[in-house]
Amino acid sequence: MVETPSEELSLRDIVEVLKRQKLWILSPPLAFGVLALIYGFFIAEPRYASTATVNVSPVQVQAQLEQRIQVQGQNLLTFEGLKALAFSEEVTKEVWETLKQEGKLPTAWQDQGGTPGLERMVKDFKIKNETSRQQVVPQGQVPPVVASLSVEAPTPEVAARAANLWAEAVTRRVNRIPLARLEANLQALEEQVASAENVYHEAQTRWEAFRRTNTLEQDLAELYFLQGFTPTASSQVILLGDQVYGERLRLQKDLNDVEVALKAVGMQDRPSLLAKRAALQAKIAQVEARIALLRERVAKAQVEQDRLNQALELAKNAYLALSQKKTDLQIELASSQNSLAQVIAPAYPIYEKVAPKRGLLLALALALGLMLGVMAAFVAEALRPPRAEAAG
């Protein structure tokens, strides 16, 4: 009995159709299965995968506040930022060029036609966030970012080499982020140190020139002699007493002796004493003038000496402070090398193929073939010419 188009097919009718058209149902799965096996065993290029793991630690920021050092952790990169950096052209091109120089660049990753080899290579690169959300860290600090970098390649050795090159390039770029800031600060500080050193040398030169050309020590010695004072170890002056006199004191004593003699002698000796008194007074006036001049010169020289001393001390302290800061920054720069991002698990060749997955290919081919076969069976049944009904 042949069904008319208006009639609804029952399950029994469908089974009968499938039985009649079993050739169409079995042929496509068989053909697709054979093609899948041929492709999987003879055509498809084998693929191997290798994985390297990197760790990005938080930046340790030191801030000196009221003579106390506070250390705080700050995120350098999130996983998304690390992923963007990993797939940047600068990083991936470095891997591609290194493999090319080493003669390990697979044919699939070489420039072909209008498609650059770099684009082909990047399609086989994968990054995955491995950061543990349950990781326990001290309060006030942030957990590190852990990521796995996987590469698929035609050989296990190339996959491992490419994964390690990729991980190394990523860690170098991550470590360069804070180093660039430190290097910029160091360069600026070196310029400040050079400027401070020039100021210090100029202050030293002015001080030495002052010491060579000034007469402060001689003027002080002469002033002390004229006044009858001398400096002690504590930079104070004392009167030497009656044993040794300065020029002014000696002249004053002689003048006092003449005054006493004038009161005691007679008229015949007074002219000579008066002449002697006038000469002594003139000498005393000359000494006083000399003392006044020396005092003025000494005062000016001491002011200039104090100014140069202060300028020299300030320049020296500024130079030493900047030099120490430069040394500290150099130590920090050296200690920061490779301290943020590290390859904690390098890639090794894995000789287990990840592609082609022959079982999966065969299953998909059979499923696709079966679906097409069923469709072809119903089409063939619909196109089959109707059979004449047997006479009753």
Secondary structure, DSSP 8 states (H G I E B T S, - for coil): ----TTS---HHHHHHHHHHTHHHHHHHHHHHHHHHHHIIIIIS--EEEEEEEEEE--EEEEEEETTEEEEEEE-S--HHHHHHHHTSHHHHHHHHHHHHHTT---GGGS-BTTB-HHHHHHTTEEEEE---TT----TT----EEEEEEEEESSHHHHHHHHHHHHHHHHHHHHHHHHHHHHHHHHHHHHHHHHHHHHHHHHHHHHHHHHHH--HHHHHHHHHHHHTEEE-TTS-EEE--SSS--HHHHHHHHHHHHHHHHHHS-GGGHHHHHHHHHHHHHHHHHHHHHHHHHHHHHHHHHHHHHHHHHHHHHHHHHHHHHHHHHHHHHHHHHHTTTSSEEEEE------SEEE--HHHHHHHHHHHHHHHHHHHHHHHHHHS--------
